[in-house]
Amino acid sequence: MNQPFTLLLAASVTAAVALAVHADPLPPDTTYRPLPTQPFSDVKRSDEAAKPKVMQRQQSLLESRYDLSNRPVPGMSMSGGRKPVQGGVRVKLPPGMTWERLAALAPEEIRERGLLPEGFKPLPHVKQASGGQVFPNAQIEQIAKFEQRDLRRFDVDFDLPDHLTPEFPAPIFLTTRPELGDVSRGQALTIRNFYELMNGIVTPVQMDGLRLLLTPFPQEEFNFTEDRKVAQPSMGVACLDCHTNFHTNAAFHLTPDVRPQAARFRLDTTSLRGLFNQQIHGSKRSLRSVEDFSEFEQRTAYFNGDHVSATRKGPNLPDRTNQVAMMAQMQNIIDFPPAPKLDWRGRLMPNKATSQELAGEQVFFGKGQCSACHVAQTSFLDNNMHDLKLERFYKVGETRNDLVLLPDGPIKTFTLRGIKDSPPYLHDGRLLTLADTVEFFNLVLGLKLTAQEKENLTAYLLAL
């Protein structure tokens, strides 16, 4: 999609928001993916020539929004013990503003004066006009080494620094064998090693489900046709290319549930830990079972919700009884990482928690209102969708790197168990640390937390 057309789409979206009346419907490719009209070699050459400018524009946007420095929390690592947890508020304030003064203002004043920090606004895809799945370098290198598949796109690279992403590979914990602890042996699951790692630990049904989750199938940007973003014809991608070891590796794409392209918001890959306790799946789709989620991801995450484009590229259509059920059974035994300070209700045990963590728990269940959606006894979920109405704080229709900022609408509640392992935060990854997340909700929910209460709440979240 070229720049003038993106601008046209942005203008169309903005006009629609302003309730303008169109004499004719929008072009068909505002809903459907257009067929390629140029030879692959020309597209590749053009994309490669544009790539440095695309990446520089995204880097400039990130630097204007965040402090991207490497500042780990002393003595705090993710559950595998291989990567430090990053700390501090990274979202930059407008010049001359403080968090306390900002939180004292009404949403309308923040909107009219343009004071909402850029880092609190939706985060664009590195190339909004094309979108599609973008993998972190660790996953690209892993799959190239062990499966000889190429997940590196020629038009874009992953955009966030490695120290702000989850540890790789993430540990794996099973509900069926909790006494084993991490069963990954420090390796990322691939189609080459899964049998050796899991034989004797999982059932035959679960083993076959795992095989299917690791089997690559054609995808929108990774396929055999000329309409791809990888240099050579590709076997495709596997479910666990994004959900490495059933956790997030920070890979991202665009929501398949919104049109036109300029309005599709970025989606950060979610963890699959604790799916056994979730009753809705997908940020916007509210699918009601792991089976539905597994089946429809082949048409949504894989092909941007465009079944017409998928048909041409060769989608995988798994059999509901003999394949989807097995994939679901494997996903349903993935546990959260151990939280030794929590009891069976999800509450801190006073003899194991620090005084600051206990103080943070009081904020969580009281002034912070966090427990209204994150119910401790149900894995910090409420199995519901909520609309924060962030658009109260900014002018709808603003554009950032070709993304038109529209209201997000309802988004499902994500679990907080093991949350320190899952940066960046929020559905699009716009918040880099838990401290950022606390500041975001302090403003959006009008909590008026003190500086000490915010520190206590952050310490509590790290204990989950």
N, C-alpha and C positions, 0 to 999 in steps of 0.2 A: 504494500500500500504506500503510495508516494505522499510526500509532505503536503502538497496542495489538497489532495483528497482528504488527508487527515484533518486539515484545517476546516475543510468543508463539513466533515462529520462533526467536528467540535462545534461549528456554528449551528449545525442542525440540532444537536443536542441542546445547546443553549437556547435556541429558539423554541424548542419544544417545552423547555422548562418555563419559558416566559408565556406559554399558552398561545403561541402563534399558530395560526391556521394555515396548513399547507394545501395548496391547490391540487398537488399531485403527491402520491406516496413517495417515500424515499427510495433510492435505488435498491435493487435486490441484494447487492452485496453488503448492505447494512445489516442483514441477517445471515445470509449464506456466504461461505468462503468462495471467492471467485476462482474460476479455473485459470491456470497460468497462461499467459499470452506471449511470453518470451522464452527463448531457449534457456535451458538450465545454465549453460556456461555464461550467458549474458547476465542472468540474475546473480549468479555466484560472484562474477567479477564486479558487478555493481555493489553488491552487499559488502564484499571484502574492502572495496575502496572507501565505502562509507563508514566502516566499523570503527576506525580510530576516532572519528568525530562523534559517533554514537556513544562510545564508551567515555569520552571526555565530558560530554554533556551530562551523562548520568553521574560521573564522579563529581562534577561541579555541584550538581543538585544534592548529592549525599553530603558533601563537605559544607554546603550552606545550611543543611538541616541538623547535622550531628557533629559531635566530637567523636571521631573514629579511632582515637588512640587506644593502645593496649593497656588497660588499667584493671587487672584482676583483683577480686576480693581476696585479701590475705587469708591463706589457709583454707579456701573454699574451692573444691573441685566438683566436676560433674560426676555422675554415679559410677562411671567406669574408672575414675581416678586418673584419667589421661589428659584432662583439659581443665584449666582454671575457669571459674565463673567470673564474668566481667561485671564490674560494679560502677556505681555513680550514675548521675543523670546525664545522658548524652544528647538529649534534645536541646537545641540552642534557643534561648529566649530572644525576643525582639530587643534591639538596643535600648539600654536604660531601664529595662523591666526586671522585676524579681518574681519568683514563683508566688510569694506571699501577696504581692500587689496584684498580680494577674488573677489569683484565685478570689480576690475580693471584688472583682468586676463582674457585672452581669453579662450573660452570653450576648445580648444585643449590643452592648458597648464594645465587647471584644470583636464582634463581627464588623461593626461599623468603622472601628478604628484600625481594623486589620491586624489585631494583636495576637491571634492564635498562632503559636509557634508552628513553623513549617513542618517540623517533625511530627506533629500531631495530625497533620492532614494525610489523606491517602497517599501511599507510596507508589509511584508509577513503575511499571515493568521497565526493564532496561531499554526495551524498544517496543513501546506501546503499539505502534502501527502494525507490527508483525505478531507480537505476543509469543505464545508457545512456551514449552518447557525449557528451562535453563538449569543445568546441573552445576554443582560446585566442583572445583578442580579435583578434590580428593576422590569423589565418585567417578569422575571421568577417567582418572589415572588407574583406579582400581579395576574398572571394567575393561579398560584397554589391556591391562596386564594379564588378567585372568580369563577373559572371554574373547579378547581381540575384537570387541565391538567399539565403535567410535561414537561417544556421546558429546563430542565437542562441536558446537555450531560454528559455521564460518561467518555468521553475521553479528554475533554478540558473544560476550563472556559473562560469567557470573560477576555480580557487582559488589557484594559485601566483603570486607576483610575476613580472613579465615578465623581470627580470634573472636569474632562476633557471631560465630555459627556453632552448632552443637558439636560435641566430640565425635570423632570418626575413627573407627567404627564404634557405634554405640553398643553397650552391653545388652544382652537379651535375658529376660527373666520369664519363667514359665509358671503359670498357675498350677500346672499339674506336677511340677517337680521343683517346689520352692527351695528344697534343701540343697539343690545344686548351685544356687546363686547364678552368676553370669555363665550362660552356656555357650557364648560365642567364641570362647578361647582367644579373644582379642582379634578375631577375624571378621571381615564383612562377608555375609552369606552371598554366594554366587551359585550359578548353575553347576559350577565345577566342584564345589566343596560341600554343598548342603547335605548330601547323603552321609559323607564321612563325619560331619559335625553332629548330625541329629540321629543317626542310626542308634537304636537302643534307648532313645529318650522320648521319641514321639511315636504315635500309632501309625499304621499303614495309611489310614485315611488322612491324617495330618501331614504325613510325609508327601503324599501326592498333592495335597493342597499347597504345600510349600514349593514343590516343583513347579506348579503352575504359576505361582506368584513370582518365581524367578525366571520364567520363560519369556523371552522377548517377543513382542508382537508389533506389527506396524502401527505407527503413531503419526500425528499430523506433521511434525517436523522431521521425523526419523522413519523413512519408508523407502520403497523401491522406485518411486516415481520421480519425475522432474520437479514435483512440488514438494521439496524437502529443504532442510537447512543444514545438512551434513554433506561432506564432500563426496563420499561414495554411497551408492545404494545401500540402505541399512536394513538389518533384520528387525529393527524397532527397539522398543524399550520394555522393561519388565516393571511390574508393580513395585518391586523392592529396589528399583533404581532410584526412586524418589524416597521411598520409606525404607532406607537401608537398615537392616536388622530390625525392621518393624518400628523404627523411630524416624523422626524427621532428620534430613541432612541439610535442610534449608533450601532445597530446590524450590523453584517457584514457577508459576504460569499465570494465566488470566482466568477469572471465573468463567465457566461455560454458561452461566445462567443469566447473563445480561447482554443486551445489544443496544446500540451499535458498538463497534470495536473501541471507539474513543472513550466509551463509558464503562468498559469492562475493567473491574478492579483486580489488582494483583492478589494472588493467593499463595501464601507460604505453606509448604507441605506440612501436614499435621502428623503427629505421632499416632501410631496404631496401638500404643500401650493402653490397656484397660478398655478395649472395645467391648468386652463381655458385660460391662456395666452401662454401656451407652444405648439409648433407645432412639436417637435420631443421628443421622450421618450426613456429611456434606454441609458446608457452611451455610448455603442458601436453600438446598433442595429438600432438607428434612426427610431423607429416606429413612424408612422405619426398620430396617434390618441390615445386618452385615452382609447378608446374601444380596439384597437389593444394591447395596453400596458396591460390592465386588463386581456385580454384573454390569451396572450402569457406568462404572468408571471407564469401562472399555469404550463407551460412546461419548463420555463427557470429558473427563480429564484427558483422555487419549486424543480426542478429536474436537475439543472445544464445544461439545454439545451439537456438532453438525453431523448428523448421520448420513447426509448426502455426500459430503466430502469423504467420510469414512468408507463408504461403500466402494469408492474408486480406489482407495489405497489398501484395502484388504483388512477389515477389522476382525478381531477375534470375537467370536460369538459363543461364549462358553455355555455348555449344557448345564441347565439349572440343577438337575439332580446329581449328575455324575462328576461335575467339575466345580460349579459355584459353591455347592454345599461343602466340598472338601476345602476349598480356599477359605471359606468362612470358618470352618472348624479350626484351621490352623491359626487364623487371626484371633480367634476367641480364647486362645490359651496364653496370649502374651500379657504378662503382668506388668504392673508398675515397678519401678526400682524400690528397694527396701527404704522405709522411712522409720528408723528405729526409735524416734521420739514420739511417734503417734500410736494411740491405742486403737482398738477395733472400731471405735466410733469416728476415727479421724481427728480426735482431740489430742493435744499435747499431754504427755505424762509429766507432771510437775517435777518428779525426781530425775528426769532426764533432760528436760529443756532448760535453757538459760532464762534468766529473769527478763532479758530483752525479748526473747521469743514469746514468752508468756504474755508480756505486755502487748506484743504485736497481735497475739491471738485475741486479746480483749478488743483491740481496734477492729480486727477482722469480723468479729461477731457483734460488734456494737456500732460505734460511730462510723466506721468505714463502710458498713452495709454490704460487705463483700459476700457474706453468707446468704444474702437474699437470693443470689443466683448460684453460688458455689456451695452446695450443701455438703457438709463434711461427711455425713453418713453414706452418701451415694457417690463416693469418689470425687467430691467437690464439683458435682454436676447437678443440674436441675432438669436435664433433658428437655430444654425449652429453647426458644429463640427470643431475642430481645432487641429492641431498637433504641440505641443510645441517643439518637437524634443529634449527632455531632454537628449537623448542618446549622444548628442554632448559632454556631461560633464562627462560621465562614460564609462567604457569598457563593451560593450555588452557581456553577457555570465557570468558575475559575479553571484555568488550564495549567497543568504542570507536566512538561515533557510529553505533550500530546494526550495526557489523561485529563478528561473533563471531570471535575470534582462534583459528583452528584451525591445525594444521600445514599448511605449504604443500605438502609432499611434493616429489617431484622436479621441478625446473625446468631448462630447457635452458641450456647455456652460451652466453652472448652474446659477440660479438667485442669485443676491446679496441682494434681499429684505429680511429683517429680518435675515441677515446673522449672527448676533451675537448669534442667538438661535441655530446654527447648527454645533457646533464643533463635531468632528475634521473635517478638511478641505481637499480639493482635492478629487477626486473620490475614493481613497483608504484610506482616513483619515490619510495620512502621516504627515499632518501639524496640530499641536495641537491648535494653536491660530491664530488670525488674524495678529498679529505681525509676526509670522512665515510666513504666506502667503505673506505678503508684501515683506519680505526678499527674498522669493523664486522667486517671479516674478521680483523683482529688478535685481536678478542675471540672470534668464533665458531669460528675454527680453532685458537685457543690458541697463537698464534705467539710471543707475548712479544717483539715488536719494540721496540727502543728508540725514543725520540723522533726521533733522527737517522735511524734506518733508515726510519721512517715518512715523514719529509720526503723522503728520497732516493727512496723508492718512488713517492711522489706526483709528484715531478719526472720520473721515468722514464715514468709513465703519460701525462703531458702531452706527451711526445715521440712517442707512438705514432700 
